[in-house]
Amino acid sequence: MNYQQLLESLTPEVYENLKRAIELGKWPDGKALNAVQRETCMQAVIAYEHKHLPPEQHTGYIPPKPHQHCGESDEEQPVTWKH
């Protein structure tokens, strides 16, 4: 089984277990994740979320702030200079 096939076979349950292992730093049996395992789990979680979840449900999602262009306000605002 190659990496792509493995990612495609992830179930919601496996996804949740991987997330939990990353959060706790250990597997369900109590053994610690090493750095390679943690990185691989994070890659799998990100790939799963990209394929199955809307962006606002992705790990680390930060909602965009509405952009306000200069001069959009109807109120006149004084210019202040900072030294």
C-alpha positions in Angstrom: 0.0 0.0 0.0 1.5 3.4 -0.9 1.1 6.6 0.9 -1.8 7.9 -1.2 -3.8 4.7 -0.8 -3.2 4.9 2.9 -4.5 8.4 3.1 -7.6 7.5 1.0 -8.4 4.6 3.4 -8.5 6.8 6.5 -11.8 6.6 8.3 -13.3 9.2 10.6 -12.4 7.1 13.5 -8.8 6.7 12.5 -8.6 10.4 11.8 -9.9 11.2 15.4 -7.4 8.7 16.9 -4.5 10.3 15.0 -5.6 13.8 16.2 -5.8 12.5 19.8 -2.3 10.9 19.5 -0.9 14.2 18.3 -2.6 16.2 21.1 -1.5 13.9 23.8 1.9 12.9 22.3 1.2 9.2 22.8 -0.7 6.3 21.3 -3.8 4.8 22.9 -1.6 2.1 24.5 0.4 4.9 26.3 3.6 4.6 24.2 5.0 8.0 23.3 5.0 9.2 19.6 8.5 9.9 18.3 9.2 13.0 16.1 8.7 11.0 12.8 5.4 9.5 14.0 4.1 12.9 15.1 5.0 14.5 11.7 3.5 11.6 9.8 0.3 11.8 11.9 0.1 15.5 11.3 0.5 15.1 7.5 -2.3 12.4 7.5 -4.6 14.6 9.6 -4.1 17.6 7.3 -4.6 15.5 4.2 -7.8 14.0 5.6 -9.2 17.4 6.5 -8.3 18.8 3.1 -10.3 16.0 1.4 -13.2 15.6 3.8 -13.8 18.8 5.7 -14.7 22.4 4.8 -11.8 24.8 5.4 -13.4 26.3 8.6 -13.1 22.9 10.2 -9.4 22.4 9.4 -6.9 22.3 12.2 -5.4 25.7 12.8 -8.1 27.5 10.7 -8.1 31.2 11.3 -11.2 33.0 9.9 -10.3 35.9 7.6 -11.0 39.4 9.0 -13.0 41.7 6.8 -10.7 44.1 5.1 -11.5 47.8 5.4 -9.9 50.0 2.8 -8.7 53.5 3.7 -11.4 56.0 3.2 -14.3 53.5 3.5 -15.6 55.2 6.6 -18.1 58.0 6.2 -16.6 59.7 9.3 -13.7 62.1 8.8 -10.8 61.0 10.9 -7.8 63.2 11.7 -4.4 62.2 10.5 -2.0 61.4 13.4 1.8 61.3 13.0 3.9 58.9 15.1 7.4 59.8 16.1 
